[in-house]
Structures are given as structure tokens and as C-alpha cells.
Amino acid sequence: METSREDIGIAIRSAFLSKETKQKFSLLALILLSVVLLFIETIEVKPLNYLRSFLKDSIYRGSIVVSLPSKVFKSVMLSVENHMDIYKQNIELRKKKALLEEKIIDPSFLILENEQLRKLLVDQEISSNNIISSRVMIDKQSPYLNSFVINGGRNKKIKNGMVALDGKYFVGRIVDVNFFSSRVLLITDLNSRIPVVIEPKGYHAIMAGNGTPNPILEYLPKNHNIKAGNKVFTSGKEGIFSPGIPIGKIKMVSEKIFLSLFSDINQITFININLENIKKQKK
């Protein structure tokens, strides 16, 4: 009996030692794999670039598929809440019925809407050669990262450094391009630094993202006379972006200078990409 117990103890210790050796080997293998992947990322070769683009596209598309169950669950919960509130909404809608009928009958609203649509058509005709639109697929918003992934890449002639617009307002720039997707670094991101000019004196500064909807201005002149409401535009310094693209206006909080953006980053569905500098980038 004593001999069998010793045999069992030896077998158990051997199993633990074997398991520990396997774990150490697995950790070493993972470290070596990480180093190899980091090294491969620095190599600029066409086959590797194609492989990286394919993998990134697959990850972006896969993240959409993975997020579908949560989106469906949220949609179902919203439908349930709406169903529970339907009686209350019905009463409110009845109260507003008369007012809505008056607005529909009033032709001034239709005239205004018609004028806005005409203006939109004219703007599209003017900018059709320089602007393309892409839908936002993934919205990465956090205190440290503010970026969009859009469903356009090399297939739409998008390149790194191109301007990203919400309508006519500057919201970011392209920093990563794949075959069918691109990443837009928003001006609210901590890594964003944009040269700007401030009206009416023409002060030059650097707009720096701080992870909030209100970027800050750096490197202002010492004796500046900036006031709340002054508009801010891209300066075009160093030829990075075209000058004069509207960004926002000055906002003063406890004598600190912030920027109130013309565009609401959280409400963007489509991004316009400015293809104006394609020829410059080819050179």
C-alpha cells in the first residue's frame, strides 16, 4: 500500500511539472509571435500591405457582425418601451394634431424646404468632382480615442491625410486606408493637432484635441485679443490642408479658451472626403 501511494504522489508531481513547462513554453511562444508581428508591421512590401489591408477589413466587418446581437437586443428593448408608452404618446399626438395640420396647410414651410433642397443640389453640382461621401461603420468614442471607420477606401481613391468633412465643416483627417474601409482621426482625439487661424485679427494657433467635444487652442500670441464667438478656420500652413475650412467658434470658460465645433461629432452618419489634393499627394 505504501509503495502505491508513493507512486501516485510521484505521478501527480510529474503531471504538475509537465504542465508548468508547457505554460512557460506557451508564454515564450506568444512573446516571440508578438515580436515577429511587430517587426512585420514595419515592413513596407506590397504583398504584406495587401495582407494587412485584408485583415483590417475583415476585422472591421467582423466587429459589425459581432455587435449585431447587442444592437438587436437594444432595438427589442426600445420597441417594448415604446409599446408601454404608446397610450401616453397617443394622447400627446392628438393634442398636437391641430398644430401639425396648420403647418402642413401653411405654404411658407414648403417654400422654405424647396429653397433648401435647391441650394443642396447646387452645392453638390459644384463640389461633385472634389467630394465623395462614405457612411460611418464604426464609431470609436472614448476619453482617449476619437475616430470613425468609414466604408470607403482605395476603391474610392481615398488616401492618407485627406480632409474629412461633416457637410462643409472640418471634423478630421484620414489616417489609415484599406481596400474598402478607412479610419478618420477626429479633431477631438488626443493625438489631433491642426494649424488654425482665428478671425478677425488673423491669429495663428494650433487646435489640440483633448478627448472632449471642445478642443483647446495652443501657441496663441501673448497679447491676443480673442473673444467668445470669433470663428476658427484651417490656416493651410505647411500645405497640409486647404485654408479657410470652417471648424468652430471661440468659447470662453473661466478665462480659458476652448473651441465650440460647428459640427456635432456624435450625430454624424456620413463623412465627406475632400479629394482636392490628390495630385499633390501623388507628387
Sequence and secondary structure as in RCSB ss.txt:
>XXXX:A:sequence
METSREDIGIAIRSAFLSKETKQKFSLLALILLSVVLLFIETIEVKPLNYLRSFLKDSIYRGSIVVSLPSKVFKS
VMLSVENHMDIYKQNIELRKKKALLEEKIIDPSFLILENEQLRKLLVDQEISSNNIISSRVMIDKQSPYLNSFVI
NGGRNKKIKNGMVALDGKYFVGRIVDVNFFSSRVLLITDLNSRIPVVIEPKGYHAIMAGNGTPNPILEYLPKNHN
IKAGNKVFTSGKEGIFSPGIPIGKIKMVSEKIFLSLFSDINQITFININLENIKKQKK
>XXXX:A:secstr
 HHHHHHHHHHHHHHHHHHHHHHHHHHHHHHHHHHHHHHHHT   HHHHHHHHHHHHHHHHHHHHHHHHHHHHHH
HHHHHHHHHTHHHHHHHHHHHHHHHHHHHH HHHHHHHHHHHHHHHHHHHHHTTTEEEEEEEEEEESSS EEEEE
S SGGGT  TT EEEETTEEEEEEEEE SS EEEEETTSTT EEEEEETTTTEEEEEE  SSSS EEES  TT  
  TT EEEE  GGGSS TT EEEEEEEETTEEEEEESS GGG  EEEEE TTHHHHH 
